[in-house]
Amino acid sequence: MANIKQQIKRVKTNEKARQFNQSFKSGVKTAIKAVLVAVEKNDKAAATSALAVAYKKLDKAQAKGIAHKNFVARKKSELANAVNSLN
């Protein structure tokens, strides 16, 4: 553990940020999985609504610097293709 007061504060804030980012990433993964599960069940309505939620979470993750823009673009494309493959 650090002895310097400012470094002790930084350790605390970094841990808070790490936990927040971890939680946010988990929420993004859950949203992505919801779309894929709906596609697997051939439920177009559920897949479309889940897609909107996933897009929002992915965009927010990119804006906060949690996810890279190429990752976000790739996932959005994959999800859109999956939903569009439904009849």
C-alpha positions in Angstrom: 0.0 0.0 0.0 1.2 3.5 -0.8 2.4 5.8 1.9 1.7 9.1 0.1 -1.7 10.6 0.9 -2.5 11.5 -2.7 -1.6 8.1 -4.0 -3.8 6.5 -1.3 -6.7 8.6 -2.7 -5.8 7.6 -6.3 -5.9 3.9 -5.3 -9.4 4.4 -3.9 -10.8 6.3 -6.9 -9.2 3.8 -9.3 -10.8 0.9 -7.5 -14.2 2.7 -7.7 -13.8 3.4 -11.4 -12.7 -0.3 -12.0 -15.8 -1.6 -10.3 -18.0 0.8 -12.3 -16.4 -0.1 -15.6 -16.7 -3.8 -14.8 -20.4 -3.5 -13.9 -21.0 -1.4 -17.1 -19.3 -4.0 -19.3 -21.4 -6.7 -17.7 -24.5 -4.8 -18.6 -23.4 -4.4 -22.2 -22.7 -8.2 -22.5 -26.1 -8.9 -21.0 -27.8 -6.6 -23.6 -25.9 -8.3 -26.4 -26.9 -11.7 -25.1 -30.6 -10.7 -24.9 -30.5 -9.9 -28.6 -28.9 -13.2 -29.5 -31.3 -15.2 -27.4 -34.3 -13.5 -29.1 -32.8 -14.2 -32.5 -32.3 -17.8 -31.5 -35.9 -18.1 -30.6 -37.0 -16.4 -33.9 -38.8 -13.6 -32.0 -38.4 -10.6 -34.3 -40.3 -8.2 -31.9 -38.2 -9.1 -28.9 -35.0 -9.0 -30.9 -35.8 -5.6 -32.3 -36.5 -4.1 -28.9 -33.5 -5.8 -27.4 -31.4 -4.4 -30.3 -32.4 -0.8 -29.4 -31.3 -1.4 -25.8 -28.0 -3.0 -26.9 -27.3 -0.1 -29.3 -27.8 2.4 -26.5 -25.6 0.6 -24.1 -22.8 0.1 -26.7 -22.9 3.8 -27.6 -22.8 4.8 -24.0 -19.8 2.5 -23.4 -18.0 4.1 -26.3 -18.8 7.6 -25.1 -17.5 6.8 -21.6 -14.3 5.3 -23.0 -15.1 1.8 -21.7 -15.3 0.2 -25.2 -13.3 0.9 -28.3 -15.1 2.4 -31.2 -14.2 -0.5 -33.5 -15.5 -3.1 -31.0 -18.8 -1.1 -30.8 -19.1 -0.9 -34.6 -18.4 -4.6 -35.0 -20.9 -5.7 -32.4 -23.6 -3.3 -33.7 -23.1 -4.8 -37.2 -23.2 -8.4 -36.0 -26.4 -7.8 -34.0 -28.1 -5.9 -36.9 -27.2 -8.8 -39.3 -28.5 -11.3 -36.8 -31.8 -9.5 -36.4 -32.2 -8.8 -40.1 -31.7 -12.5 -40.8 -35.1 -13.2 -39.1 -38.1 -13.5 -41.4 
